[in-house]
Amino acid sequence: MTKQLVNPLKYLKDAVKTKIYVKLKDGSEYVGTLVATDNTMNLILEDAIEVADNGKRVVARVGKVLIKGSMVEFISFNPELAAERALVG
């Protein structure tokens, strides 16, 4: 039986209008509502906050942010776990 490959962009596009956690290659971290994405994983987040220390501390409330897809290290579709301490406070 062969495994069927799934394009990760499908998961990202399905996550529009939900809250996500994004870690960038430079170490920056953001949590916000995904408003739009494209085939190069450029992201627009609304109600975004910048967090630090693996999501343990809020750095700034930035509102709307554009994240270039080439800068994304990883995305979590469960921001409550990824940035648990920052979101609680």
DSSP file (Angstrom, degrees, kcal/mol; ACC not computed):
  #  RESIDUE AA STRUCTURE BP1 BP2  ACC     N-H-->O    O-->H-N    N-H-->O    O-->H-N    TCO  KAPPA ALPHA  PHI   PSI    X-CA   Y-CA   Z-CA
    1    1 A M              0   0    0      0, 0.0     2,-0.3     0, 0.0     0, 0.0   0.000 360.0 360.0 360.0 129.8    0.0    0.0    0.0
    2    2 A T        -     0   0    0      1,-0.0     2,-0.3     0, 0.0     0, 0.0  -0.677 360.0-121.8 -93.1 144.9    1.5    3.4   -1.0
    3    3 A K        -     0   0    0     -2,-0.3     2,-0.5     1,-0.0    -1,-0.0  -0.649  22.3-130.4 -83.3 139.2    1.2    6.4    1.2
    4    4 A Q        -     0   0    0     -2,-0.3     2,-0.2     1,-0.0    -1,-0.0  -0.796  19.5-133.7 -91.6 125.5   -0.5    9.5   -0.3
    5    5 A L        -     0   0    0     -2,-0.5     2,-0.5     1,-0.0    -1,-0.0  -0.567  15.9-152.8 -78.1 140.0    1.5   12.7    0.1
    6    6 A V        -     0   0    0     -2,-0.2     5,-0.0     3,-0.0    -1,-0.0  -0.959  17.5-122.9-116.1 130.5   -0.4   15.7    1.3
    7    7 A N    >>  -     0   0    0     -2,-0.5     3,-1.6     1,-0.2     4,-0.7  -0.566  14.6-143.5 -69.7 123.3    0.7   19.2    0.4
    8    8 A P  H 3> S+     0   0    0      0, 0.0     4,-1.7     0, 0.0     3,-0.3   0.744  96.0  71.3 -63.7 -21.3    1.3   21.2    3.6
    9    9 A L  H 3> S+     0   0    0      1,-0.2     4,-2.8     2,-0.2     5,-0.2   0.807  89.4  62.1 -63.9 -27.2   -0.1   24.3    1.9
   10   10 A K  H <> S+     0   0    0     -3,-1.6     4,-2.1     2,-0.2    -1,-0.2   0.927 104.0  47.5 -62.0 -44.3   -3.6   22.7    2.1
   11   11 A Y  H  X S+     0   0    0     -4,-0.7     4,-0.8    -3,-0.3    -2,-0.2   0.900 112.6  49.8 -62.9 -40.2   -3.3   22.6    5.9
   12   12 A L  H >< S+     0   0    0     -4,-1.7     3,-0.7     1,-0.2    -2,-0.2   0.925 111.5  46.8 -66.0 -44.6   -2.2   26.3    5.9
   13   13 A K  H >< S+     0   0    0     -4,-2.8     3,-1.1     1,-0.2    -1,-0.2   0.845 109.4  55.0 -67.0 -32.4   -5.0   27.4    3.6
   14   14 A D  H 3< S+     0   0    0     -4,-2.1    -1,-0.2     1,-0.2    -2,-0.2   0.706 100.6  62.6 -69.9 -18.7   -7.5   25.4    5.8
   15   15 A A  T X< S+     0   0    0     -4,-0.8     3,-1.9    -3,-0.7    19,-0.3   0.451  71.2 128.0 -88.4  -0.7   -6.2   27.4    8.8
   16   16 A V  T <  S+     0   0    0     -3,-1.1    19,-0.2     1,-0.3     3,-0.1  -0.331  75.1  23.5 -56.8 137.4   -7.4   30.8    7.5
   17   17 A K  T 3  S+     0   0    0     17,-3.6     2,-0.3     1,-0.3    -1,-0.3   0.560 107.3 101.2  77.7  13.3   -9.5   32.5   10.1
   18   18 A T  S <  S-     0   0    0     -3,-1.9    16,-2.7    16,-0.3     2,-0.3  -0.856  79.8-100.6-121.1 162.8   -7.9   30.5   12.9
   19   19 A K  E     +A   33   0A   0     -2,-0.3     2,-0.3    14,-0.3    14,-0.3  -0.643  44.3 177.7 -83.5 134.3   -5.1   31.4   15.4
   20   20 A I  E     -A   32   0A   0     12,-2.9    12,-2.0    -2,-0.3     2,-0.4  -0.894  26.5-132.5-132.4 163.0   -1.6   30.1   14.7
   21   21 A Y  E     -AB  31  76A   0     55,-2.5    55,-3.1    -2,-0.3     2,-0.4  -0.967  23.7-168.5-114.3 131.9    1.9   30.3   16.1
   22   22 A V  E     -AB  30  75A   0      8,-3.2     8,-2.7    -2,-0.4     2,-0.5  -0.985   8.3-164.8-126.9 127.6    4.7   31.1   13.8
   23   23 A K  E     -AB  29  74A   0     51,-2.6    50,-2.8    -2,-0.4    51,-1.7  -0.946  16.5-148.5-109.1 131.1    8.5   30.8   14.5
   24   24 A L  E >   - B   0  72A   0      4,-3.2     3,-2.0    -2,-0.5    48,-0.2  -0.563  25.5-111.5 -97.9 161.5   10.8   32.5   12.1
   25   25 A K  T 3  S+     0   0    0     46,-3.0    47,-0.1     1,-0.3    -1,-0.1   0.752 117.6  58.4 -62.4 -25.3   14.3   31.6   11.1
   26   26 A D  T 3  S-     0   0    0     45,-0.3    -1,-0.3     2,-0.1     3,-0.1   0.420 124.0-102.8 -85.1   2.8   15.7   34.6   13.0
   27   27 A G  S <  S+     0   0    0     -3,-2.0    -2,-0.1     1,-0.3    -1,-0.0   0.264  76.5 138.7  96.6 -11.3   14.1   33.4   16.2
   28   28 A S        -     0   0    0     -5,-0.1    -4,-3.2    24,-0.1     2,-0.4  -0.328  35.7-158.1 -65.3 150.2   11.1   35.7   16.2
   29   29 A E  E     -AC  23  51A   0     22,-0.8    22,-2.2    -6,-0.2     2,-0.3  -0.996  10.1-176.0-135.3 138.0    7.8   34.2   17.3
   30   30 A Y  E     -AC  22  50A   0     -8,-2.7    -8,-3.2    -2,-0.4     2,-0.4  -0.978  12.1-165.8-134.7 146.7    4.3   35.4   16.5
   31   31 A V  E     +AC  21  49A   0     18,-2.3    18,-2.6    -2,-0.3     2,-0.3  -1.000  36.3 119.9-127.2 130.9    0.8   34.3   17.5
   32   32 A G  E     -A   20   0A   0    -12,-2.0   -12,-2.9    -2,-0.4     2,-0.6  -0.984  63.7 -71.2-172.8 176.0   -2.2   35.7   15.6
   33   33 A T  E     -AC  19  46A   0     13,-2.6    13,-2.5    -2,-0.3     2,-0.5  -0.737  47.7-126.1 -86.0 122.7   -5.2   35.0   13.4
   34   34 A L  E     + C   0  45A   0    -16,-2.7   -17,-3.6    -2,-0.6   -16,-0.3  -0.559  34.8 170.3 -71.1 119.7   -4.2   33.9    9.9
   35   35 A V  E     -     0   0A   0      9,-3.4     2,-0.3    -2,-0.5    -1,-0.2   0.805  61.8  -4.6 -98.4 -39.8   -6.0   36.2    7.5
   36   36 A A  E     + C   0  44A   0      8,-1.2     8,-2.1   -20,-0.0    -1,-0.4  -0.995  54.9 176.9-155.4 154.6   -4.4   35.2    4.2
   37   37 A T  E     - C   0  43A   0     -2,-0.3     2,-0.2     6,-0.2     6,-0.2  -0.946  10.4-157.3-149.6 167.0   -1.6   33.0    2.7
   38   38 A D    >   -     0   0    0      4,-0.9     3,-1.7    -2,-0.3   -25,-0.0  -0.747  44.1 -79.4-137.7-173.1   -0.3   32.2   -0.7
   39   39 A N  T 3  S+     0   0    0      1,-0.3   -30,-0.1    -2,-0.2     0, 0.0   0.600 126.7  54.1 -71.1 -10.4    1.7   29.4   -2.5
   40   40 A T  T 3  S-     0   0    0      2,-0.1    -1,-0.3   -31,-0.0     3,-0.1   0.212 117.2-111.1-104.3  14.1    5.0   30.8   -1.1
   41   41 A M    <   +     0   0    0     -3,-1.7     2,-0.2     1,-0.2    -2,-0.1   0.670  59.0 161.1  64.5  21.2    3.7   30.7    2.5
   42   42 A N        -     0   0    0     26,-0.1    -4,-0.9    27,-0.1     2,-0.4  -0.541  25.6-156.1 -63.0 139.6    3.6   34.4    2.9
   43   43 A L  E     -CD  37  67A   0     24,-2.9    24,-3.0    -2,-0.2     2,-0.5  -0.941  21.6-160.5-126.0 142.5    1.3   35.0    5.8
   44   44 A I  E     -CD  36  66A   0     -8,-2.1    -9,-3.4    -2,-0.4    -8,-1.2  -0.991  18.0-171.3-118.4 122.1   -0.8   37.9    7.0
   45   45 A L  E     -CD  34  65A   0     20,-2.6    20,-2.4    -2,-0.5     2,-0.3  -0.904   6.1-158.8-112.1 140.4   -1.8   37.7   10.7
   46   46 A E  E    S+C   33   0A   0    -13,-2.5   -13,-2.6    -2,-0.4    18,-0.2  -0.804  76.8  19.6-110.7 158.7   -4.3   40.0   12.5
   47   47 A D  E    S+     0   0A   0     -2,-0.3    -1,-0.2   -15,-0.2    17,-0.2   0.865  92.8 174.3  51.9  38.4   -4.4   40.6   16.2
   48   48 A A  E     - D   0  63A   0     15,-3.5    14,-1.7    -3,-0.3    15,-1.6  -0.467  22.1-166.6 -82.4 146.0   -0.8   39.4   16.3
   49   49 A I  E     -CD  31  61A   0    -18,-2.6   -18,-2.3    12,-0.2     2,-0.5  -0.982  18.5-132.7-125.2 143.6    1.5   39.4   19.3
   50   50 A E  E     -CD  30  60A   0     10,-3.3     9,-3.4    -2,-0.4    10,-1.5  -0.839  30.3-173.8 -91.9 131.0    5.2   38.9   19.2
   51   51 A V  E     -CD  29  58A   0    -22,-2.2   -22,-0.8    -2,-0.5     2,-0.3  -0.760   5.6-162.5-119.5 167.2    6.3   36.4   21.9
   52   52 A A  E  >> + D   0  57A   0      5,-2.6     5,-1.8    -2,-0.3     4,-1.3  -0.868  60.0  47.3-141.7 174.1    9.7   35.2   23.0
   53   53 A D  T >45S-     0   0    0     -2,-0.3     3,-0.5     1,-0.2    -1,-0.2   0.921 133.5 -49.1  56.9  49.1   11.4   32.4   25.0
   54   54 A N  T 345S-     0   0    0      1,-0.2    -1,-0.2    -3,-0.1    -2,-0.1   0.889 113.4 -47.2  56.4  42.9    9.5   29.7   23.1
   55   55 A G  T 345S+     0   0    0      2,-0.2    31,-2.0    28,-0.1    32,-0.3   0.613 112.5 114.8  81.9  13.5    6.2   31.5   23.6
   56   56 A K  T <<5S+     0   0    0     -4,-1.3     2,-0.4    -3,-0.5    -3,-0.2   0.647  72.4  40.6 -90.6 -15.3    6.6   32.1   27.3
   57   57 A R  E   <S-D   52   0A   0     -5,-1.8    -5,-2.6    30,-0.0     2,-0.4  -0.997  73.7-128.7-141.3 135.7    6.7   35.9   27.2
   58   58 A V  E     +D   51   0A   0     -2,-0.4    -7,-0.3    -7,-0.2     3,-0.1  -0.696  23.7 177.0 -81.0 128.6    4.8   38.6   25.3
   59   59 A V  E     -     0   0A   0     -9,-3.4     2,-0.3    -2,-0.4    -8,-0.2   0.850  62.2 -20.4 -95.2 -48.6    7.2   41.1   23.6
   60   60 A A  E     -D   50   0A   0    -10,-1.5   -10,-3.3     0, 0.0     2,-0.7  -0.990  50.1-122.2-160.7 150.5    4.7   43.4   21.8
   61   61 A R  E     +D   49   0A   0     -2,-0.3   -12,-0.2   -12,-0.2   -13,-0.1  -0.900  34.9 173.5 -95.1 113.3    1.2   43.6   20.5
   62   62 A V  E     -     0   0A   0    -14,-1.7     2,-0.7    -2,-0.7   -13,-0.2   0.563  18.9-155.3-104.2  -9.9    1.7   44.3   16.8
   63   63 A G  E     +D   48   0A   0    -15,-1.6   -15,-3.5   -17,-0.1     2,-0.4  -0.605  69.3  18.8  75.8-111.1   -1.8   44.1   15.3
   64   64 A K  E    S+     0   0A   0     -2,-0.7     2,-0.4   -18,-0.2   -18,-0.2  -0.821  73.7 176.3-100.0 134.2   -1.5   43.2   11.6
   65   65 A V  E     -D   45   0A   0    -20,-2.4   -20,-2.6    -2,-0.4     2,-0.5  -0.996  24.1-146.1-139.7 142.0    1.8   41.7   10.4
   66   66 A L  E     -D   44   0A   0     -2,-0.4     2,-0.5   -22,-0.2   -22,-0.2  -0.934  17.3-165.1-104.9 126.0    3.0   40.3    7.1
   67   67 A I  E     -D   43   0A   0    -24,-3.0   -24,-2.9    -2,-0.5     2,-0.3  -0.957  18.9-129.5-115.6 123.0    5.5   37.4    7.4
   68   68 A K    >   -     0   0    0     -2,-0.5     3,-2.0   -26,-0.2     4,-0.4  -0.529  15.9-132.9 -71.5 131.9    7.5   36.5    4.3
   69   69 A G  G >  S+     0   0    0      1,-0.3     3,-1.2    -2,-0.3    -1,-0.1   0.799 102.8  61.8 -57.7 -33.6    7.2   32.7    3.6
   70   70 A S  G 3  S+     0   0    0      1,-0.2    -1,-0.3   -46,-0.0   -29,-0.1   0.648 100.8  55.8 -70.3 -13.0   11.0   32.3    3.2
   71   71 A M  G <  S+     0   0    0     -3,-2.0   -46,-3.0   -47,-0.1     2,-0.3   0.553  81.8 109.1 -92.6  -9.4   11.5   33.4    6.8
   72   72 A V  E <   +B   24   0A   0     -3,-1.2   -48,-0.2    -4,-0.4     3,-0.1  -0.533  37.3 176.4 -75.7 125.4    9.2   30.8    8.3
   73   73 A E  E     -     0   0A   0    -50,-2.8     2,-0.3     1,-0.4   -49,-0.2   0.871  69.2 -24.4 -88.5 -50.5   10.9   28.0   10.3
   74   74 A F  E     -B   23   0A   0    -51,-1.7   -51,-2.6     2,-0.0    -1,-0.4  -0.988  52.7-142.4-158.0 163.4    7.7   26.3   11.4
   75   75 A I  E     -B   22   0A   0     -2,-0.3     2,-0.5   -53,-0.2   -53,-0.2  -0.985   9.1-157.1-128.3 136.9    4.0   26.9   12.1
   76   76 A S  E     -B   21   0A   0    -55,-3.1   -55,-2.5    -2,-0.4    -2,-0.0  -0.962   8.9-160.8-113.8 131.9    1.9   25.4   14.9
   77   77 A F  S    S+     0   0    0     -2,-0.5     3,-0.1     1,-0.2   -58,-0.1   0.338  88.2  64.5 -89.1   7.2   -1.8   25.2   14.4
   78   78 A N    >>  +     0   0    0      1,-0.1     4,-1.8   -57,-0.1     3,-1.2  -0.651  59.3 166.3-126.1  73.3   -2.2   24.8   18.2
   79   79 A P  H 3>  +     0   0    0      0, 0.0     4,-2.9     0, 0.0     8,-0.2   0.761  69.6  69.0 -64.7 -24.7   -0.9   28.2   19.5
   80   80 A E  H 34 S+     0   0    0      1,-0.2     7,-0.1     2,-0.2     8,-0.1   0.862 109.4  35.6 -63.3 -33.4   -2.3   27.6   23.0
   81   81 A L  H X4 S+     0   0    0     -3,-1.2     3,-0.8     2,-0.1    -1,-0.2   0.868 118.4  50.5 -82.9 -40.0    0.3   24.8   23.5
   82   82 A A  H 3< S+     0   0    0     -4,-1.8    -2,-0.2     1,-0.2     3,-0.1   0.859 129.8  19.0 -68.3 -35.9    3.1   26.5   21.5
   83   83 A A  T 3X S+     0   0    0     -4,-2.9     4,-2.2    -5,-0.2    -1,-0.2  -0.228  82.0 145.5-127.7  43.5    2.8   29.8   23.4
   84   84 A E  H <> S+     0   0    0     -3,-0.8     4,-1.4     1,-0.2     5,-0.2   0.880  70.2  43.5 -53.4 -52.6    0.9   28.7   26.5
   85   85 A R  H  > S+     0   0    0      1,-0.2     4,-1.4     2,-0.2    -1,-0.2   0.881 114.1  49.7 -68.2 -37.7    2.4   31.0   29.1
   86   86 A A  H  4 S+     0   0    0    -31,-2.0    -1,-0.2     1,-0.2    -2,-0.2   0.884 111.8  48.1 -68.6 -37.8    2.3   34.2   26.9
   87   87 A L  H  < S+     0   0    0     -4,-2.2    -1,-0.2   -32,-0.3    -2,-0.2   0.768 108.3  54.4 -76.0 -24.4   -1.3   33.7   26.0
   88   88 A V  H  <        0   0    0     -4,-1.4    -1,-0.2    -5,-0.2    -2,-0.2   0.882 360.0 360.0 -73.6 -38.8   -2.5   33.0   29.5
   89   89 A G     <        0   0    0     -4,-1.4    -1,-0.2    -5,-0.2    -2,-0.2   0.444 360.0 360.0 -77.0 360.0   -1.0   36.3   30.9
